[in-house]
Amino acid sequence: MYPVSSQKRSWTFANEGQLMEFRVEQNSKYIELHEEEAQGRDLNEHFLTSAEERLLLKQYEIYLFDFCRRFEPPMPKCVVGTAFHYFKRFYLNNSPMDYHPKEILATCVFVACKVEEFNVSINQFVNNIKGDRNKATDIVLSNELLLIGQLNYYLTIHNPFRPIEGFLIDIKTRSNMQNPDRLRPHIDSFIDSTYYSDACLLHTPSQIALAAVLHAASREQENLDSYVTDLLFVSAREKLPGLIDAVRKIRIMVKQYQQPDREKVKAIEKKLDKCRNQANNPDSELYKERLRRLYTDEDDMPAEDASFHIADVSSDTSAMNISQ
């Protein structure tokens, strides 16, 4: 039940300003820890600003949805919704400069598949990733526990799909609308659009579901106002103003979304390559050394000139390509 869930208790926030504070804080923490790497250069020129991080993550949210849409075998909607929750939550506690969104994105989807019991093996999963699949396997698996820890081990996600089905059944039963199932394409499109907003961090699944249903009704030239006021909330009218306000905010968030400028994103990605944490960069020597220590007992540590790799660590960043 959502009202007593960790999602409501720990991962639903008061307003967009609070989310911005978290993101700015993570950006500032990273810059403070890595300030010496700028070597006297202007910090805003060397490191990503909070606004640049936000633009970058918006682009990777598009990649996330496209990856899920193209996934074989076809991915259930609940897995997509859960993956987006994980991705957004992770970057409330971390900077993209610390963990590249390309690598966290794939891990979010993989963990979502497990949690939502969409049974795909790691081999099936990485077959959907272009490039070096051995390396992709290592990246996803090595980030799995990191992701789960950063989510505070709260993995159960309440998506809006069950409330949507409940509303449609109720509309069929108690309203005068003919064939409510014709709303489904518009509902699905609206829910897909909410993934690019912060709606899931600010509003309840039932509020998002109702916003989707009302949006779909308006697209079909139907009016469900009387259904909401006279039937749905007839015994709880004191909650109606808050609900109306939440639905209005959700629809505005979806309507005001703008895709990030690709040229700006490309420039940010080039900047990220220079300022990202090399300890978390699979192509860096620092990362390779960390893996050596992680996967090798201290007594069996290889000599400095020994050959040791978890995957093809000489590959460039295109080895894990989910954006093409």
Sequence and secondary structure as in RCSB ss.txt:
>XXXX:A:sequence
MYPVSSQKRSWTFANEGQLMEFRVEQNSKYIELHEEEAQGRDLNEHFLTSAEERLLLKQYEIYLFDFCRRFEPPM
PKCVVGTAFHYFKRFYLNNSPMDYHPKEILATCVFVACKVEEFNVSINQFVNNIKGDRNKATDIVLSNELLLIGQ
LNYYLTIHNPFRPIEGFLIDIKTRSNMQNPDRLRPHIDSFIDSTYYSDACLLHTPSQIALAAVLHAASREQENLD
SYVTDLLFVSAREKLPGLIDAVRKIRIMVKQYQQPDREKVKAIEKKLDKCRNQANNPDSELYKERLRRLYTDEDD
MPAEDASFHIADVSSDTSAMNISQ
>XXXX:A:secstr
 GGGSHHHHHS  S HHHHHHHHHHHHHHHHHHTGGGGTTS HHHHS  HHHHHHHHHHHHHHHHHHHHH SS  
 HHHHHHHHHHHHHHHHHS TTTS HHHHHHHHHHHHHHHTT    HHHHHTTSEE HHHHHHHHHHHHHHHHHH
TTT      THHHHHHHHHHHHHHS  S GGGGHHHHHHHHHHHTTTTHHHHS HHHHHHHHHHHHHHHTT   H
HIIIIIITTT GGGHHHHHHHHHHHHHHHHT     HHHHHHHHHHHHHHS GGG TTSHHHHHHHHHHHS GGG
   TTS   SS TTS GGGEE   
